[in-house]
Amino acid sequence: MTKNHSIIVLILATCLPLAAAQKESEPNNTPNEADPLPLKGSLQAEISALEDRDYYYFVNTSPQRDLARIRVTGATRKFFPLLDILNSEKHALASANSLNKKNIVLTVPLVKNGQIFMGVSSTNSSGERLRGSAGTYSIGIEMLSAYDNHEPNESFAGFSPLEEPVIKANLMDDIDVDFYRFKYDGRLRDRMELVCKPNDDFRPELSLYDQGRNLIKTVKQTVPGKKVRIEFTAKPGSFYYVCVDSLNSLDEKEQAAGGDYTLSYKSLKAYDKREPDNDFFSAGIITPGEMISGNILDEADADYNRVELPKDHFYVYFYLENESDTLRPALDVYDARKIRLKSFVNERNGKDLEGYLTLTPERSYYFAVDAVNQHGNRQRASHGAYSLTVYINTVDDFSEWE
């Protein structure tokens, strides 16, 4: 998820006071002759002729990638400064003039130890460079310390550990992207909730990866300032990577707005009290007539239950009450040899399931609760809570329980 572009934010602002100014050192008419621009204070300079141009350079010594704000003041009704920003290769990044009689403020991103060049010249009242104006100006630069406490974390390899269930961070601009990693330490598989809530009006994109860095899910927000949420099943002892990014109105990264956000994750404790009961060997015992509660977490989950039929009890009736709007329940009945005898399925969301069987007494049987999708198969199956009761009788009559 590397971005190979940059953003330049242009702000036209009124003049703000700067610290005591130093003076430029001529000649500085080319990038190779550029004067160093101090981090504190400003430089006082002059465009003395139509063809005059002053160059400056600055190196980011911040411990992280950061935003630099460059301000040029001194515009008058007859003098119109022009500011050009060049990257370390001396290629143009941005340009801004002062034709609105206001001072120039440009905000640019700078990588650690990154260098930029700034060229100041002038235009005429029509914005033409060939017939510029003359006058004095001042130029200053300010590092905004816009990075958060979790930086640098712009890749899988450079992830920041999620050591708290809730953290605060920010995306500086459309280049910034934040990677995190956390470990699920629960004893049982569980549903977990991951939420990114922006505190500013940007559109977050939230992505979740497994410990092999394979994408599990991505959620994009279409409304600026609204949160995004991912619910997933976590495996005990597994690591997960989280990526927070931002999008523009076209669902693209370029020129996407950044801002502050809150990232949180928590266990939903969705597993039932009978877990682990995911196979024949861990099956829980059901007493006939007793209602048990369960929860299918996902397509990999199944709840196995064992029923003992006493003497002369040939007839079995079960009732599964759906306690979820999403679960499409399925139930398989197996004999003691683990051979499937019959399957029951309801492919409708939130609907109950019931069934009748005639079985051989004095034997064990397994009732395995599962889930299906809208097509009746187990791939990408539904999930949700339920309750199950198994009734037995010596005669084929269950009217008193129906």
C-alpha positions as CSV (number, residue, x, y, z in Angstrom):
1,M,0.0,0.0,0.0
2,T,2.7,2.5,-0.9
3,K,1.6,5.8,-2.4
4,N,3.9,7.4,-4.9
5,H,2.5,10.8,-5.0
6,S,2.4,13.9,-2.8
7,I,0.0,16.6,-1.8
8,I,0.5,20.3,-1.7
9,V,-2.0,22.3,0.3
10,L,-2.3,26.0,-0.7
11,I,-3.6,28.5,1.8
12,L,-3.9,32.2,1.3
13,A,-3.8,33.9,4.7
14,T,-3.3,37.2,6.3
15,C,0.1,38.2,7.5
16,L,1.1,36.5,10.8
17,P,4.0,37.8,12.9
18,L,7.3,36.0,12.5
19,A,10.4,36.2,14.7
20,A,13.2,38.7,14.0
21,A,14.3,38.4,10.3
22,Q,17.7,37.7,9.0
23,K,18.8,38.9,5.5
24,E,19.4,36.9,2.4
25,S,22.9,36.4,1.0
26,E,23.4,37.3,-2.7
27,P,24.0,35.8,-5.1
28,N,21.2,33.2,-4.7
29,N,19.7,33.4,-8.2
30,T,19.8,29.6,-8.9
31,P,19.0,26.5,-6.8
32,N,22.8,25.7,-6.8
33,E,23.3,29.1,-5.1
34,A,20.4,28.7,-2.6
35,D,20.6,30.2,0.8
36,P,19.8,28.0,3.8
37,L,16.4,28.9,5.3
38,P,16.5,28.9,9.1
39,L,13.9,26.9,11.0
40,K,13.2,29.7,13.5
41,G,12.6,33.2,12.4
42,S,12.6,34.4,8.8
43,L,14.8,36.0,6.1
44,Q,14.4,39.5,4.9
45,A,15.0,39.8,1.1
46,E,14.4,41.9,-2.0
47,I,13.4,41.4,-5.6
48,S,15.4,44.2,-7.1
49,A,14.9,43.8,-10.8
50,L,12.3,42.2,-13.1
51,E,14.6,39.2,-13.8
52,D,15.7,38.8,-10.2
53,R,15.0,35.5,-8.4
54,D,16.0,34.3,-5.0
55,Y,16.5,30.6,-4.0
56,Y,16.5,29.0,-0.6
57,Y,16.8,25.4,0.7
58,F,15.7,23.6,3.8
59,V,16.4,20.0,5.2
60,N,13.9,18.3,7.5
61,T,15.8,17.2,10.6
62,S,12.6,16.1,12.4
63,P,12.7,12.5,13.6
64,Q,9.8,11.6,11.3
65,R,8.2,12.5,8.0
66,D,6.5,15.9,8.7
67,L,4.7,18.8,7.1
68,A,6.5,22.1,6.4
69,R,4.7,25.4,6.2
70,I,6.4,28.1,4.1
71,R,5.2,31.7,4.4
72,V,6.1,34.7,2.1
73,T,5.0,38.1,3.3
74,G,5.4,41.6,1.8
75,A,2.8,41.8,-1.0
76,T,1.6,45.3,-1.9
77,R,-0.5,46.9,-4.6
78,K,2.6,47.2,-6.7
79,F,4.6,44.1,-5.7
80,F,3.3,40.6,-6.3
81,P,5.7,37.9,-4.9
82,L,5.6,34.4,-6.5
83,L,6.7,31.3,-4.7
84,D,7.9,28.1,-6.4
85,I,8.6,24.9,-4.5
86,L,11.1,22.4,-5.9
87,N,11.9,18.9,-4.6
88,S,15.4,17.6,-3.8
89,E,15.9,16.8,-7.5
90,K,15.0,20.5,-8.3
91,H,11.8,19.5,-10.0
92,A,8.7,21.7,-9.6
93,L,6.2,20.7,-6.9
94,A,4.0,23.7,-6.6
95,S,3.6,27.4,-7.2
96,A,1.6,30.2,-5.7
97,N,1.3,34.0,-6.3
98,S,-0.1,36.9,-4.3
99,L,-2.4,38.5,-6.8
100,N,-5.2,38.7,-4.2
101,K,-3.0,41.2,-2.2
102,K,-2.5,38.6,0.5
103,N,0.6,36.7,1.7
104,I,1.5,33.3,0.5
105,V,1.4,30.1,2.6
106,L,2.2,26.7,1.2
107,T,2.2,23.5,3.2
108,V,4.3,20.6,1.8
109,P,5.3,17.1,3.1
110,L,8.9,16.4,3.9
111,V,10.4,12.9,4.5
112,K,13.0,12.5,7.2
113,N,16.2,14.2,6.0
114,G,14.3,15.4,3.0
115,Q,15.3,18.6,1.2
116,I,13.2,21.2,-0.6
117,F,14.1,24.3,-2.6
118,M,12.1,27.5,-2.6
119,G,12.3,30.1,-5.3
120,V,10.9,33.6,-4.9
121,S,10.3,35.9,-7.8
122,S,7.5,38.2,-8.9
123,T,4.8,38.8,-11.4
124,N,2.9,41.8,-12.7
125,S,-0.7,42.6,-11.7
126,S,-1.9,40.1,-14.4
127,G,0.2,37.2,-13.1
128,E,2.8,37.4,-15.9
129,R,6.4,36.4,-15.0
130,L,8.1,38.3,-17.9
131,R,7.1,41.7,-16.5
132,G,7.4,41.2,-12.8
133,S,7.5,43.8,-10.0
134,A,10.1,44.8,-7.5
135,G,9.9,45.0,-3.7
136,T,10.9,43.6,-0.4
137,Y,9.6,40.5,1.3
138,S,10.3,38.0,4.1
139,I,10.3,34.2,3.9
140,G,10.0,31.7,6.8
141,I,9.4,28.1,7.4
142,E,7.8,26.1,10.2
143,M,7.7,22.4,10.9
144,L,4.2,21.4,12.1
145,S,5.1,18.2,14.0
146,A,2.0,16.8,12.3
147,Y,3.0,13.1,12.9
148,D,1.4,11.1,15.7
149,N,3.1,9.1,18.5
150,H,2.8,5.9,16.5
151,E,4.9,7.0,13.5
152,P,6.7,5.7,11.6
153,N,4.2,3.0,10.7
154,E,3.7,3.2,6.9
155,S,4.2,-0.4,6.0
156,F,3.7,-4.0,7.2
157,A,7.4,-4.2,8.3
158,G,7.2,-0.8,10.1
159,F,3.9,-1.5,11.9
160,S,3.1,0.0,15.3
161,P,1.9,-2.5,17.9
162,L,-1.6,-2.0,19.2
163,E,-1.0,-2.2,22.9
164,E,-4.2,-0.5,24.0
165,P,-7.8,-1.2,23.0
166,V,-8.3,2.4,22.0
167,I,-5.7,4.7,20.4
168,K,-5.6,8.2,18.9
169,A,-3.6,8.9,15.7
170,N,-3.8,10.9,12.5
171,L,-3.2,10.8,8.7
172,M,-1.2,13.9,7.8
173,D,-2.0,13.9,4.1
174,D,-2.8,11.6,1.1
175,I,0.7,10.0,1.3
176,D,0.3,9.0,4.9
177,V,-1.0,5.5,5.7
178,D,-0.9,3.8,9.2
179,F,-0.2,0.1,9.9
180,Y,-0.8,-1.6,13.2
181,R,-0.6,-5.2,14.6
182,F,-2.2,-6.8,17.5
183,K,-2.4,-10.4,19.0
184,Y,-5.6,-12.1,20.0
185,D,-4.9,-13.7,23.3
186,G,-8.3,-15.3,24.0
187,R,-8.6,-18.9,24.8
188,L,-11.4,-19.6,22.3
189,R,-12.2,-18.4,18.8
190,D,-14.3,-15.2,19.1
191,R,-15.9,-12.5,17.1
192,M,-14.0,-9.2,17.3
193,E,-15.0,-5.7,16.3
194,L,-12.5,-3.2,14.8
195,V,-13.6,0.5,14.5
196,C,-12.0,3.6,12.9
197,K,-13.8,6.8,13.8
198,P,-12.5,10.0,12.2
199,N,-12.5,13.1,14.2
200,D,-12.2,15.3,11.1
201,D,-14.1,15.3,7.8
202,F,-12.2,12.7,5.9
203,R,-13.3,9.4,4.4
204,P,-11.4,6.5,6.2
205,E,-10.6,3.2,4.6
206,L,-10.0,0.3,7.1
207,S,-8.3,-2.9,6.1
208,L,-7.7,-6.1,8.1
209,Y,-5.0,-8.7,7.3
210,D,-4.1,-12.1,8.9
211,Q,-0.6,-12.8,10.2
212,G,0.5,-14.0,6.8
213,R,-0.5,-10.5,5.5
214,N,-3.4,-11.8,3.5
215,L,-6.3,-9.5,3.2
216,I,-9.3,-10.5,5.2
217,K,-11.6,-7.5,4.6
218,T,-11.6,-3.9,3.5
219,V,-14.3,-1.3,4.3
220,K,-14.5,2.1,2.7
221,Q,-16.5,5.0,4.1
222,T,-18.5,7.0,1.5
223,V,-19.5,9.8,3.9
224,P,-16.8,12.1,5.3
225,G,-16.4,12.0,9.1
226,K,-18.3,8.7,9.5
227,K,-16.8,5.6,11.1
228,V,-16.0,2.3,9.5
229,R,-16.3,-1.1,11.2
230,I,-15.1,-4.6,10.6
231,E,-16.4,-7.6,12.5
232,F,-14.4,-10.9,12.1
233,T,-13.6,-14.1,13.8
234,A,-10.2,-14.2,15.7
235,K,-8.2,-17.3,16.3
236,P,-6.4,-17.8,19.7
237,G,-2.7,-16.8,19.5
238,S,-3.0,-15.2,16.1
239,F,-1.6,-11.8,15.0
240,Y,-3.6,-9.4,12.9
241,Y,-2.6,-6.3,10.9
242,V,-4.7,-3.2,10.6
243,C,-4.3,-0.5,7.9
244,V,-5.9,2.9,8.1
245,D,-6.0,5.0,5.0
246,S,-8.1,7.8,3.4
247,L,-10.0,8.3,0.2
248,N,-11.2,11.2,-2.0
249,S,-14.7,11.5,-3.4
250,L,-13.7,9.2,-6.3
251,D,-12.5,6.4,-3.9
252,E,-8.9,7.2,-4.8
253,K,-5.9,8.0,-2.7
254,E,-4.7,11.0,-4.6
255,Q,-5.4,14.3,-2.9
256,A,-7.5,12.6,-0.2
257,A,-8.0,14.6,3.0
258,G,-6.3,13.5,6.2
259,G,-7.1,14.2,9.8
260,D,-7.3,12.8,13.4
261,Y,-9.0,9.5,14.1
262,T,-9.6,7.0,16.9
263,L,-8.9,3.3,16.3
264,S,-10.4,0.6,18.7
265,Y,-10.7,-3.1,18.8
266,K,-12.5,-5.4,21.3
267,S,-13.7,-9.0,21.8
268,L,-17.5,-9.4,21.4
269,K,-17.5,-12.6,23.6
270,A,-19.8,-14.2,21.0
271,Y,-18.7,-17.8,21.8
272,D,-21.2,-19.8,23.8
273,K,-20.6,-21.4,27.2
274,R,-20.4,-24.9,25.8
275,E,-17.3,-24.2,23.7
276,P,-15.1,-25.8,22.6
277,D,-17.6,-28.2,21.0
278,N,-16.5,-28.1,17.4
279,D,-16.2,-31.9,16.7
280,F,-17.4,-35.3,17.8
281,F,-14.7,-35.6,20.5
282,S,-15.6,-32.3,22.2
283,A,-19.4,-32.7,21.9
284,G,-21.4,-31.6,24.9
285,I,-24.1,-33.8,26.4
286,I,-27.7,-32.8,26.0
287,T,-30.3,-34.0,28.5
288,P,-33.6,-34.6,26.6
289,G,-36.1,-31.8,27.2
290,E,-33.4,-29.4,28.3
291,M,-32.9,-26.2,26.3
292,I,-29.3,-25.3,25.5
293,S,-27.9,-22.0,24.1
294,G,-25.3,-21.8,21.4
295,N,-23.8,-19.4,18.8
296,I,-22.3,-20.1,15.4
297,L,-19.4,-17.7,14.9
298,D,-18.8,-18.2,11.2
299,E,-18.5,-20.7,8.4
300,A,-15.8,-22.6,10.3
301,D,-17.8,-23.0,13.5
302,A,-20.1,-25.9,14.3
303,D,-21.6,-27.1,17.6
304,Y,-21.7,-30.8,18.4
305,N,-24.0,-32.3,21.0
306,R,-24.5,-35.9,22.2
307,V,-27.8,-37.4,23.1
308,E,-28.3,-40.8,24.8
309,L,-31.6,-42.6,23.9
310,P,-33.0,-44.7,26.8
311,K,-34.8,-48.0,26.4
312,D,-38.0,-48.0,24.4
313,H,-37.5,-44.3,23.2
314,F,-37.6,-44.6,19.5
315,Y,-39.0,-41.2,18.6
316,V,-37.0,-37.9,18.6
317,Y,-38.2,-34.4,17.9
318,F,-35.9,-31.3,18.0
319,Y,-36.6,-27.6,17.9
320,L,-34.0,-25.0,17.1
321,E,-35.1,-21.5,17.9
322,N,-33.3,-18.8,15.9
323,E,-32.2,-15.9,18.1
324,S,-30.5,-14.0,15.3
325,D,-31.6,-12.1,12.2
326,T,-28.6,-13.4,10.2
327,L,-28.4,-17.1,11.0
328,R,-29.6,-19.7,8.4
329,P,-29.5,-22.8,10.6
330,A,-28.6,-26.4,9.6
331,L,-28.6,-29.5,11.8
332,D,-27.0,-32.9,11.0
333,V,-27.8,-36.1,13.0
334,Y,-25.1,-38.8,13.3
335,D,-25.1,-42.2,14.9
336,A,-22.5,-43.5,17.4
337,R,-20.2,-44.5,14.5
338,K,-20.3,-40.9,13.3
339,I,-22.3,-41.7,10.2
340,R,-24.7,-39.0,9.1
341,L,-28.3,-40.2,9.2
342,K,-30.2,-37.0,8.2
343,S,-29.7,-33.3,7.5
344,F,-32.1,-30.4,8.2
345,V,-31.7,-26.9,6.7
346,N,-33.6,-23.6,6.7
347,E,-32.1,-21.2,4.1
348,R,-34.1,-18.2,5.3
349,N,-32.4,-15.6,7.6
350,G,-33.6,-15.6,11.2
351,K,-36.0,-18.6,10.8
352,D,-36.4,-21.5,13.2
353,L,-35.6,-25.2,12.4
354,E,-37.4,-28.4,13.6
355,G,-37.4,-32.1,12.7
356,Y,-38.6,-35.6,13.5
357,L,-36.6,-38.8,13.6
358,T,-37.2,-42.5,14.4
359,L,-34.0,-43.9,16.0
360,T,-32.8,-47.1,17.7
361,P,-33.0,-46.8,21.6
362,E,-30.1,-47.4,24.0
363,R,-27.6,-45.7,21.7
364,S,-25.7,-42.4,21.4
365,Y,-26.5,-39.9,18.7
366,Y,-24.8,-36.6,17.7
367,F,-26.7,-33.4,16.8
368,A,-24.4,-31.0,15.0
369,V,-25.6,-27.4,14.6
370,D,-24.2,-25.5,11.7
371,A,-25.1,-22.7,9.3
372,V,-25.5,-22.3,5.6
373,N,-25.6,-19.4,3.1
374,Q,-28.5,-18.3,0.9
375,H,-27.7,-21.2,-1.5
376,G,-27.8,-23.9,1.2
377,N,-24.1,-24.6,1.3
378,R,-21.4,-24.0,4.0
379,Q,-19.2,-21.6,2.0
380,R,-19.4,-18.1,3.5
381,A,-22.1,-19.3,5.7
382,S,-24.2,-17.1,8.1
383,H,-23.7,-16.7,11.8
384,G,-25.7,-16.0,14.9
385,A,-27.2,-17.3,18.2
386,Y,-29.8,-20.0,18.8
387,S,-31.3,-22.3,21.4
388,L,-31.8,-26.1,20.9
389,T,-34.1,-28.6,22.6
390,V,-34.2,-32.3,21.9
391,Y,-37.3,-34.2,22.9
392,I,-37.7,-38.0,23.1
393,N,-40.8,-40.2,23.4
394,T,-41.9,-43.9,23.4
395,V,-44.7,-43.1,20.9
396,D,-44.8,-41.0,17.8
397,D,-46.7,-38.2,19.4
398,F,-45.0,-34.8,20.2
399,S,-48.1,-32.7,20.1
400,E,-47.6,-31.6,23.7
401,W,-44.3,-29.9,22.8
402,E,-45.3,-28.4,19.4
